[in-house]
């Protein structure tokens, strides 16, 4: 009898802070791709992003992700990227996960804007060899532009890409940090537990 392969989604990001858009995208991917689990991997020191003076600490970002996914039994937190020293690259994370679970089918969940720059990442070919890209097509990109990019990545990198049917959610961590600095409400934009944690610890100057 053939054993059913596990299908896992990988949701990376700085999550500074994690917000409802992240959770909605993860749940969208889980349902549309019949994924067994979504792994949330807060990035430690990504080469394309500098440390923000107005950002949360690593421990605070971890705590907020834990609070955000508490009510989602199919979501779990992976702290490896956060704990690893030096620069963190997606291809290293993918190779680690695939090495631990060679029979698992991994789906790397990526935003439409990130997909457009995917071929500039460090060894995108290795990422494509070890997982499927699950791209969220924002309304402005989901038509001809993103379709052309998907075709290009398939031809140049052999990428296996699926386009998620995901609405254009206008929530960004940058905007949330700005709202906190200006003492504006973020209710409804982040889980209540995350909002309470931000207010209690006075993160982002709020």
C-alpha angles and dihedrals in degrees: 000000000000115000114230112245118239115245115207132182122215117212112187130178145117090264091202083177117354110225142187092270090063091050093046092051092049092049091046091054092045093054099040095045097035091237120181095209141007116214115207110207115186107205119241108200110348113191094227096056128061124215109274120225090210095046132107122258120259091255091050092051090051091049092051092051090049090051093046097052096039094105095045110084092189093055123083137176123240112194098184098104091047093050096044116099124233127016117343120222126191092225091060091051092049092049091049093051094044091048091054094044109024093168095052120101108227125202117196108211111215136173121243093247091052091049090057089060097035096111089061092061123105108278099341087175091066091050091052092049092057107036147019118253113233105196126196107217111213113213093252093050104031096088128057099335098055092039090055090049092050090052091049094050092048091052099042102034104020088240120180104215132179121190115222121220095235128151122237102265111196099210124115133174089229091058092046092053089050092051090051092051089051092047093243123149120266093184111140092019096078131024112278092244090055092048090051091048092051092049095044093050094038093232120177093021093291 
